[in-house]
Amino acid sequence: SLLLGGRTLFSGILLFSGRQSMHWPIRLRALGFPSADQFTATERELFALASWLEDTHIRQLPPEERGGLRQGSYVALEAYTSELVAPGWVASALQGRDYAAVCSWLVCLALQYAHEEQCGASEAGATIDESDSQLAGLAGALGVEVAG
């Protein structure tokens, strides 16, 4: 696992392909993304998503440092993914304009943060409260095994 900004992240991040567009709405709705059903991982949507996820779930940067993401700056997005300690393939995907791959990584990271927040966990190894049907449903939709 990896410690980032006081949060423990799991080293194995669940990924999904942008080509599997049927999965975008499920994951984005789980996070509360406003245009989840229309999301197609275009360049414009990548920046909108990165900005929205930073504002609502990830919250790595101080609010005054989020302007570059909102303005669609590749330099800002590269710096942001570096700040989040993204794996090397994310930087390669960004350079190659593989927006779906970058979106996938950001969404998975945000889902981890949302899980941590909902569970109130501060350490790796948090379990899902089986009585939390929304969180258990999300885990099922993602194919994540729930530890009881």
Secondary structure by P-SEA (a helix, b strand, c coil): ccccccbbbbcbbbbbbcccccaaaaaaaaacccccccccccaaaaaaaaaaaaaccccccccccccccccccaaaaaaaaaaacccaaaaaaaaacaaaaaaaaaaaaaaaaaaaaaaccccccccccccaaaaaaaaaaacccccc
